[in-house]
C-alpha cells in the first residue's frame, strides 16, 4: 500500500485546528505537531499512488489553514 510522509505548514496558531481536520480524512494514519521548519508531520496511506496523490492534493492541501506541504513518498519501511 503506497504511503507518504507529508510535512505541513499552517497559518500561525492553526496547528490544532488543522490537526482536527486531518484526523477526519480517511488515509491519514498519524499526525504529529513539531517544532522547526514545518508545523505538522502526517503519515498517509492509500490504495494506489493515484489515490495517495488525490488525498494530498484534494484533501490535505485544501484545508483552508494549510499554507503549504512537502510530500515524501515512502519506498521502504522497517518497524522496530
DOVOFI-97490 format. One record per atom (N, C-alpha, C): x, y, z; residue in three letters. Coordinates in steps of 0.02 Angstrom, whole numbers, plus 50000, padded with zeros to 5 digits. Layout:
XYZALA;...
END
This chain:
500424994150000UNK;500005000050000UNK;500455006250000UNK;500375010649951UNK;500775016749948UNK;500665021150010UNK;501225024050034UNK;501195028350092UNK;501655034250082UNK;501535039550120UNK;501945045550115UNK;501975049050182UNK;502515052750191UNK;502565057550246UNK;502435064350216UNK;501955067950245UNK;501785074650220UNK;501965079650274UNK;502415084250256UNK;502625089650301UNK;502175095650286UNK;501855098250338UNK;501325103350328UNK;501515109850363UNK;501445115350328UNK;501475122050358UNK;500775124750363UNK;500605127550422UNK;499945130250434UNK;499985137750445UNK;499405140950446UNK;499375147850468UNK;499595148050541UNK;499865153550564UNK;500105154150633UNK;499525152850681UNK;499635148250727UNK;499145146650779UNK;498605141850757UNK;498625139250696UNK;498095134950671UNK;498265127550674UNK;498805125850708UNK;499035118850710UNK;498495114050736UNK;498195115750792UNK;497685111350821UNK;497075110650777UNK;496855116150746UNK;496275115950702UNK;496425111650640UNK;497015112350611UNK;497205108350553UNK;497265101050574UNK;497545099750633UNK;497595092950657UNK;496905089750663UNK;496425093350687UNK;495745090850694UNK;495455089150625UNK;495555093550576UNK;495305092250509UNK;495655086150477UNK;496305085650487UNK;496685079950460UNK;496435073350490UNK;496245073450553UNK;496035067250586UNK;495385064450556UNK;495025068550518UNK;494395066450487UNK;494495063450417UNK;495105063750391UNK;495245061550323UNK;495445054150323UNK;495075050150284UNK;495235043150277UNK;495915042550243UNK;496345038550271UNK;497015037650244UNK;497545041150285UNK;497355045950326UNK;497835049150371UNK;497915044450431UNK;498525042050441UNK;498665036950492UNK;498985039750554UNK;499385045050547UNK;499725048150604UNK;499775055650591UNK;499725059450646UNK;499815066750642UNK;500235068850702UNK;500765072750689UNK;501205074950743UNK;501305082550736UNK;501225086250791UNK;501405093250793UNK;502145093450809UNK;502535097350771UNK;503255097550780UNK;503515104750781UNK;504115105550807UNK;504465112050804UNK;504935111850743UNK;505085117550717UNK;505555117850662UNK;505255121150600UNK;505495119250542UNK;505285122250479UNK;504555120650462UNK;504295115050488UNK;503615112950474UNK;503225112850539UNK;502565113050534UNK;502125113150592UNK;501845106250609UNK;501715102250558UNK;501425095650567UNK;501785090550523UNK;501835084450548UNK;502075078850508UNK;501515073750505UNK;501325071850445UNK;500745067450434UNK;500985061150397UNK;500765055350421UNK;500865049250382UNK;500205047550350UNK;500215046550284UNK;499605045050247UNK;499705038650205UNK;499165034850198UNK;499175028850157UNK;498555028750112UNK;498635025450054UNK;498075024750008UNK;498145018349968UNK;497625016449933UNK;497615010149895UNK;498075010249834UNK;498195016249807UNK;498615016849748UNK;498995023549751UNK;499495024249707UNK;499855030649705UNK;499385036249683UNK;498935034749637UNK;498455039849615UNK;497995042049672UNK;497765037249713UNK;497345038849770UNK;497735042849822UNK;498375041249830UNK;498805045049876UNK;498885052249852UNK;498985052949787UNK;499045059549757UNK;498405063649769UNK;497835060549758UNK;497195063849769UNK;497105065849843UNK;497305061449889UNK;497245062849960UNK;497645069149978UNK;498265069549953UNK;498685075349969UNK;498415081649935UNK;498295081249870UNK;498105087249832UNK;497395089549848UNK;496925084949849UNK;496225086949855UNK;495945086849926UNK;496295083949973UNK;496045083850042UNK;496495087950088UNK;497125086050093UNK;497575089450140UNK;497705096650119UNK;497905097650057UNK;498085104450034UNK;497495109250030UNK;496885106550031UNK;496295110850026UNK;496025113050094UNK;496335110850148UNK;496135113350214UNK;496335120850215UNK;495855125250230UNK;495985132450223UNK;496605135050260UNK;496765132450317UNK;497335135050356UNK;498005131950337UNK;498005127450288UNK;498635124550265UNK;498955129250214UNK;499565131450230UNK;499925136050186UNK;500325132450133UNK;500565126350150UNK;500975122650102UNK;501145115850128UNK;501345111350083UNK;501545104650102UNK;502165102550063UNK;502535097850092UNK;503075094350058UNK;502935086950068UNK;502885083250014UNK;502705076150019UNK;503295071750000UNK;503415066750043UNK;503945061850031UNK;503625055050026UNK;503655051949967UNK;503375045249957UNK;503845040149991UNK;503545035850031UNK;503935030650066UNK;504065024950018UNK;504705022950010UNK;504875017549965UNK;505055011050002UNK;505245011750066UNK;505395005850107UNK;505325007650180UNK;505065003050220UNK;504965004250292UNK;505204998250332UNK;505344999550394UNK;505514994250441UNK;505214996050509UNK;504814991650536UNK;504534992550603UNK;505054989950653UNK;505164993650706UNK;505654991650757UNK;505294989250819UNK;
END
